[in-house]
Amino acid sequence: MSASPSSLVTLSAVVTRLRAAGCVFAEDEARLILSAGHVPAEIDAMVDRRAAGLPLEHVLGWADFRGLRISIDPGVFVPRRRTEFLVEQAVPLARSGAVVVDLCCGSGALGAALASALGGVELYAADIDPVAVRCARRNVGAAGGTVYAGDLYEPLPAALRGRVDLLLANVPYVPTEEVGLLPPEARVHEARVALDGGADGLDVLRRGTAGAGGWLTPGGSLLFETSGRQAATAMAIVAEGGLEPRLAESDELDATVIIGTRPSAS
């Protein structure tokens, strides 16, 4: 039975309820819910949703990503803290005004964060999931960018070919057989298309890398996240696509990023 709204307006009451539901960071989450809820009934409903296993970001309607409040709709992939490392690797590779494409963009968090870090870029994004596209249009639009609906490069304007300085591709990389092993917050509440990378987790990466060279400007770079155990294979895929691969890792964030650079014109 749900607790009455009046019992959920204090921090201690909300913390108790969230802890009972297994929330590890119950106190932090309780503060966020209390700050987001305007009336007791709304707070009660938010606690109910979180206790039932809905990701906190879906409950709040936003996620914190590199200090930005990124709008997150139900079903949309929640940007992970480890993915901030990918943006960190991208920042020194470009300049203000760079042409940036956020591929498999989900909420558009990567492109929005990079635009913020660089002080503005010529930003484009694309995703195959229409729910994610609607969400991304708010986040990318706020950064002055445009979002397209479609598979990988298919919806992008042809005029971008050979002009892209940075291609951020947060492609799904979980092997199909391992999707069922993910935490419920991911496998139940996020779109499968944002998680399932095929038999070895690298199917979408192969397609994305194969086309990257035609879109990147000479010296431009493709950046994507993968797992440590997939890194060697991913590096080989990048090299086969005609890009020069480089590995970047963060033990603190448990993050593995591959950077593939199109050779500069001689």
The 8 nearest C-alpha neighbors of each residue, nearest first, counted from 0:
[[1, 2, 3, 47, 16, 43, 50, 4],
 [2, 0, 3, 47, 43, 4, 44, 46],
 [3, 1, 0, 4, 6, 7, 43, 5],
 [2, 4, 5, 6, 1, 7, 43, 40],
 [5, 3, 39, 40, 43, 7, 6, 2],
 [4, 6, 3, 7, 8, 39, 40, 2],
 [7, 5, 4, 3, 8, 2, 12, 9],
 [8, 6, 4, 12, 13, 5, 9, 43],
 [7, 9, 6, 5, 39, 10, 4, 12],
 [10, 8, 12, 11, 7, 13, 6, 33],
 [9, 11, 13, 12, 14, 29, 8, 30],
 [10, 12, 14, 9, 13, 15, 26, 7],
 [13, 11, 15, 9, 7, 14, 10, 16],
 [12, 14, 16, 10, 15, 7, 11, 29],
 [15, 13, 11, 17, 25, 26, 16, 12],
 [16, 14, 12, 18, 13, 17, 11, 19],
 [15, 17, 13, 19, 14, 18, 12, 20],
 [18, 16, 20, 14, 19, 25, 22, 15],
 [19, 17, 21, 22, 15, 20, 16, 25],
 [18, 20, 16, 17, 21, 15, 22, 50],
 [19, 21, 17, 50, 18, 22, 16, 51],
 [22, 20, 18, 19, 23, 17, 50, 25],
 [21, 23, 18, 25, 17, 24, 20, 19],
 [24, 22, 25, 21, 18, 17, 26, 28],
 [25, 23, 27, 22, 26, 28, 18, 29],
 [24, 26, 28, 22, 14, 17, 23, 27],
 [27, 25, 29, 14, 28, 24, 30, 10],
 [28, 26, 30, 29, 25, 24, 31, 14],
 [27, 29, 25, 31, 30, 26, 24, 32],
 [30, 28, 26, 32, 31, 27, 14, 13],
 [31, 29, 33, 27, 28, 32, 34, 26],
 [32, 30, 34, 28, 29, 33, 35, 27],
 [31, 33, 35, 29, 34, 30, 36, 28],
 [32, 34, 30, 36, 35, 31, 29, 42],
 [33, 35, 31, 32, 36, 30, 37, 29],
 [36, 34, 32, 33, 31, 37, 59, 42],
 [37, 35, 42, 33, 41, 34, 38, 32],
 [36, 38, 35, 41, 39, 42, 34, 33],
 [37, 39, 41, 40, 36, 42, 8, 4],
 [40, 38, 4, 42, 41, 8, 43, 5],
 [41, 39, 43, 4, 42, 38, 44, 5],
 [42, 40, 44, 43, 38, 39, 36, 45],
 [41, 43, 36, 45, 39, 44, 40, 46],
 [44, 42, 40, 46, 4, 41, 45, 39],
 [45, 43, 47, 41, 42, 46, 48, 40],
 [46, 44, 42, 48, 47, 43, 58, 41],
 [45, 47, 49, 43, 48, 44, 50, 42],
 [46, 48, 44, 50, 45, 49, 51, 43],
 [49, 47, 51, 45, 46, 50, 53, 44],
 [48, 50, 53, 46, 52, 51, 47, 55],
 [51, 49, 47, 20, 52, 48, 46, 17],
 [50, 52, 48, 49, 53, 47, 20, 46],
 [53, 51, 49, 50, 54, 184, 48, 183],
 [52, 54, 49, 48, 51, 184, 55, 57],
 [55, 53, 57, 56, 184, 52, 58, 49],
 [54, 56, 58, 57, 59, 49, 53, 28],
 [55, 57, 59, 61, 62, 58, 54, 60],
 [58, 56, 60, 54, 73, 55, 59, 72],
 [57, 59, 55, 56, 60, 45, 54, 49],
 [60, 58, 56, 57, 61, 55, 35, 32],
 [59, 61, 57, 71, 56, 58, 70, 72],
 [62, 60, 70, 71, 69, 56, 59, 68],
 [63, 61, 69, 56, 68, 64, 71, 70],
 [62, 64, 68, 67, 66, 69, 65, 61],
 [65, 63, 67, 66, 62, 68, 69, 80],
 [66, 64, 67, 83, 63, 112, 80, 68],
 [65, 67, 64, 63, 68, 112, 69, 62],
 [68, 66, 64, 63, 65, 69, 112, 62],
 [67, 69, 63, 62, 61, 70, 64, 66],
 [70, 68, 62, 61, 67, 63, 71, 108],
 [69, 71, 61, 60, 138, 68, 62, 72],
 [72, 70, 61, 60, 57, 69, 75, 106],
 [71, 73, 75, 60, 57, 134, 74, 70],
 [74, 72, 57, 75, 71, 188, 189, 60],
 [73, 75, 189, 188, 190, 72, 76, 130],
 [76, 74, 131, 189, 73, 72, 77, 190],
 [77, 75, 189, 105, 78, 193, 74, 190],
 [76, 78, 75, 79, 71, 56, 62, 106],
 [79, 77, 76, 80, 108, 82, 64, 62],
 [80, 78, 81, 82, 77, 83, 64, 76],
 [79, 81, 82, 83, 78, 64, 252, 84],
 [82, 80, 252, 83, 79, 254, 84, 253],
 [81, 83, 84, 85, 80, 79, 78, 86],
 [82, 84, 86, 81, 85, 80, 87, 65],
 [85, 83, 87, 82, 86, 81, 88, 254],
 [86, 84, 88, 82, 83, 87, 256, 89],
 [85, 87, 89, 83, 88, 84, 113, 90],
 [88, 86, 84, 85, 89, 90, 83, 91],
 [89, 87, 85, 86, 90, 84, 91, 92],
 [88, 90, 86, 92, 87, 91, 85, 93],
 [89, 91, 92, 87, 88, 93, 86, 113],
 [92, 90, 93, 89, 88, 94, 87, 117],
 [93, 91, 89, 90, 94, 88, 165, 220],
 [94, 92, 91, 90, 97, 164, 89, 95],
 [93, 95, 97, 96, 117, 92, 91, 90],
 [94, 96, 117, 97, 119, 120, 118, 93],
 [95, 97, 120, 121, 119, 94, 98, 117],
 [98, 96, 120, 94, 95, 121, 164, 99],
 [97, 99, 121, 163, 164, 122, 120, 96],
 [100, 98, 165, 122, 166, 163, 164, 121],
 [99, 101, 123, 166, 124, 102, 122, 167],
 [100, 102, 124, 167, 104, 110, 168, 166],
 [101, 103, 168, 104, 125, 124, 167, 100],
 [104, 102, 126, 170, 169, 125, 105, 168],
 [103, 105, 107, 102, 101, 126, 125, 106],
 [106, 104, 131, 107, 103, 76, 126, 75],
 [105, 107, 135, 108, 134, 131, 104, 71],
 [108, 106, 135, 104, 105, 110, 109, 139],
 [107, 109, 111, 106, 110, 112, 69, 78],
 [110, 108, 112, 111, 107, 113, 86, 101],
 [109, 111, 113, 101, 112, 108, 107, 114],
 [110, 112, 114, 108, 109, 113, 139, 142],
 [113, 111, 115, 109, 114, 110, 108, 116],
 [112, 114, 116, 110, 115, 111, 117, 109],
 [115, 113, 119, 111, 117, 120, 112, 116],
 [114, 116, 112, 118, 113, 117, 119, 111],
 [117, 115, 113, 114, 118, 112, 90, 119],
 [118, 116, 95, 114, 119, 115, 113, 94],
 [117, 119, 115, 116, 95, 114, 120, 96],
 [118, 120, 114, 117, 95, 96, 115, 121],
 [121, 119, 96, 97, 114, 122, 95, 98],
 [122, 120, 98, 96, 97, 99, 144, 123],
 [121, 123, 144, 99, 120, 100, 98, 145],
 [124, 122, 100, 145, 144, 146, 99, 101],
 [123, 125, 101, 146, 100, 102, 104, 147],
 [126, 124, 147, 102, 146, 148, 104, 103],
 [127, 125, 103, 148, 104, 128, 149, 132],
 [126, 128, 149, 150, 148, 129, 125, 103],
 [127, 129, 131, 130, 126, 132, 148, 192],
 [130, 128, 132, 131, 133, 127, 148, 126],
 [131, 129, 133, 132, 128, 134, 75, 74],
 [132, 130, 105, 134, 128, 129, 133, 75],
 [131, 133, 129, 135, 134, 130, 126, 136],
 [134, 132, 136, 130, 131, 135, 129, 137],
 [133, 135, 131, 132, 136, 106, 137, 72],
 [136, 134, 106, 107, 132, 138, 137, 133],
 [135, 137, 140, 139, 133, 134, 138, 146],
 [136, 138, 140, 135, 134, 139, 141, 133],
 [139, 137, 135, 141, 140, 136, 107, 69],
 [140, 138, 144, 142, 136, 141, 111, 135],
 [141, 139, 144, 143, 137, 136, 142, 138],
 [140, 142, 138, 139, 143, 137, 144, 111],
 [143, 141, 139, 140, 144, 111, 114, 138],
 [144, 142, 140, 141, 139, 122, 145, 121],
 [143, 145, 122, 140, 139, 123, 142, 121],
 [144, 146, 123, 140, 124, 139, 122, 147],
 [147, 145, 124, 125, 136, 123, 132, 144],
 [148, 146, 125, 154, 124, 149, 145, 126],
 [149, 147, 126, 127, 125, 132, 154, 129],
 [148, 150, 127, 154, 126, 153, 151, 147],
 [149, 151, 127, 153, 152, 126, 154, 148],
 [150, 152, 153, 102, 149, 103, 207, 125],
 [153, 151, 155, 154, 150, 149, 210, 102],
 [152, 154, 150, 151, 155, 149, 156, 148],
 [155, 153, 149, 152, 147, 148, 156, 150],
 [156, 154, 152, 153, 157, 147, 159, 125],
 [157, 155, 158, 159, 154, 160, 153, 152],
 [156, 158, 159, 160, 155, 154, 214, 153],
 [157, 159, 156, 160, 162, 161, 155, 214],
 [160, 158, 162, 157, 156, 161, 163, 214],
 [161, 159, 214, 162, 158, 157, 213, 215],
 [160, 162, 214, 216, 215, 213, 163, 159],
 [163, 161, 216, 159, 160, 215, 214, 164],
 [164, 162, 215, 98, 216, 165, 214, 99],
 [165, 163, 219, 98, 216, 99, 215, 97],
 [166, 164, 99, 220, 163, 219, 221, 167],
 [165, 167, 221, 100, 99, 101, 220, 168],
 [168, 166, 101, 222, 102, 221, 100, 223],
 [169, 167, 102, 223, 170, 103, 101, 222],
 [168, 170, 223, 103, 224, 167, 171, 102],
 [169, 171, 168, 103, 172, 204, 203, 223],
 [172, 170, 194, 196, 193, 195, 173, 169],
 [171, 173, 200, 196, 201, 170, 225, 195],
 [172, 174, 200, 196, 195, 194, 171, 178],
 [175, 173, 200, 199, 198, 177, 197, 196],
 [174, 176, 197, 198, 195, 177, 178, 173],
 [175, 177, 174, 178, 179, 198, 180, 173],
 [178, 176, 180, 179, 174, 175, 173, 181],
 [177, 179, 180, 181, 175, 176, 173, 195],
 [178, 180, 177, 181, 186, 176, 175, 182],
 [181, 179, 177, 178, 182, 186, 176, 183],
 [180, 182, 178, 179, 186, 185, 183, 177],
 [183, 181, 184, 185, 186, 180, 179, 187],
 [184, 182, 186, 187, 185, 181, 188, 52],
 [183, 185, 182, 54, 188, 187, 186, 53],
 [186, 184, 189, 183, 188, 182, 187, 181],
 [185, 187, 183, 181, 188, 189, 184, 182],
 [188, 186, 183, 185, 184, 189, 190, 182],
 [187, 189, 74, 185, 184, 186, 53, 190],
 [190, 188, 74, 185, 76, 75, 186, 187],
 [189, 191, 192, 193, 74, 75, 76, 188],
 [192, 190, 194, 193, 195, 189, 186, 178],
 [191, 193, 190, 194, 195, 171, 128, 196],
 [194, 192, 191, 171, 190, 195, 76, 189],
 [193, 195, 171, 191, 192, 173, 196, 172],
 [196, 194, 173, 175, 171, 197, 192, 191],
 [197, 195, 200, 172, 171, 173, 174, 201],
 [198, 196, 200, 175, 202, 174, 199, 195],
 [197, 199, 174, 175, 200, 196, 176, 202],
 [198, 200, 174, 201, 197, 196, 202, 175],
 [201, 199, 196, 174, 172, 173, 197, 198],
 [200, 202, 204, 196, 199, 172, 203, 205],
 [203, 201, 205, 197, 204, 196, 200, 206],
 [204, 202, 206, 205, 201, 196, 207, 170],
 [203, 205, 207, 201, 202, 206, 208, 170],
 [206, 204, 202, 208, 203, 207, 209, 201],
 [207, 205, 209, 203, 204, 208, 210, 202],
 [206, 208, 204, 205, 209, 210, 203, 211],
 [207, 209, 211, 205, 210, 206, 204, 240],
 [210, 208, 240, 206, 207, 211, 205, 212],
 [209, 211, 208, 207, 212, 213, 206, 214],
 [210, 212, 208, 214, 213, 209, 207, 215],
 [213, 211, 215, 214, 210, 261, 241, 242],
 [212, 214, 211, 161, 215, 210, 160, 216],
 [213, 215, 160, 161, 211, 212, 163, 162],
 [216, 214, 163, 161, 219, 212, 162, 213],
 [215, 217, 161, 162, 219, 163, 164, 218],
 [218, 216, 263, 219, 261, 262, 264, 215],
 [217, 219, 263, 261, 262, 260, 216, 220],
 [220, 218, 164, 216, 215, 217, 261, 260],
 [221, 219, 260, 165, 259, 166, 261, 164],
 [220, 222, 166, 259, 258, 167, 165, 260],
 [223, 221, 258, 167, 257, 168, 166, 220],
 [222, 224, 168, 169, 257, 256, 167, 225],
 [223, 225, 256, 255, 169, 257, 85, 222],
 [224, 226, 255, 256, 172, 229, 230, 227],
 [227, 225, 229, 228, 255, 230, 224, 254],
 [226, 228, 230, 229, 255, 225, 254, 231],
 [227, 229, 226, 230, 231, 225, 232, 255],
 [230, 228, 226, 227, 232, 231, 233, 225],
 [229, 231, 233, 227, 232, 228, 234, 226],
 [232, 230, 234, 233, 229, 235, 228, 227],
 [231, 233, 235, 234, 230, 229, 236, 228],
 [232, 234, 230, 236, 235, 231, 229, 237],
 [235, 233, 237, 231, 236, 232, 244, 230],
 [234, 236, 238, 232, 233, 237, 239, 231],
 [237, 235, 233, 239, 234, 238, 232, 240],
 [236, 238, 240, 234, 235, 239, 242, 244],
 [239, 237, 235, 242, 240, 241, 236, 243],
 [240, 238, 236, 241, 237, 235, 242, 209],
 [239, 241, 237, 209, 238, 242, 208, 236],
 [242, 240, 238, 239, 237, 243, 212, 261],
 [243, 241, 261, 260, 238, 259, 237, 240],
 [242, 244, 260, 259, 238, 261, 241, 245],
 [245, 243, 259, 258, 234, 237, 238, 242],
 [244, 246, 258, 257, 259, 247, 243, 234],
 [245, 247, 257, 256, 258, 248, 244, 255],
 [248, 246, 256, 255, 257, 245, 249, 258],
 [249, 247, 255, 254, 256, 250, 246, 253],
 [250, 248, 254, 251, 252, 253, 255, 247],
 [249, 251, 253, 252, 248, 254, 255, 81],
 [250, 252, 249, 253, 254, 81, 248, 84],
 [251, 253, 81, 254, 249, 250, 80, 84],
 [254, 252, 250, 249, 251, 81, 255, 248],
 [253, 255, 249, 252, 81, 248, 256, 250],
 [256, 254, 248, 225, 224, 226, 227, 247],
 [257, 255, 224, 247, 223, 246, 85, 225],
 [256, 258, 246, 223, 222, 245, 247, 224],
 [259, 257, 222, 245, 244, 221, 246, 260],
 [258, 260, 244, 221, 243, 242, 220, 237],
 [261, 259, 220, 243, 242, 219, 218, 262],
 [260, 262, 242, 218, 217, 219, 220, 212],
 [263, 261, 218, 217, 260, 264, 242, 243],
 [264, 262, 217, 218, 265, 261, 219, 216],
 [263, 265, 217, 262, 218, 261, 216, 219],
 [264, 263, 262, 217, 218, 261, 216, 219]]
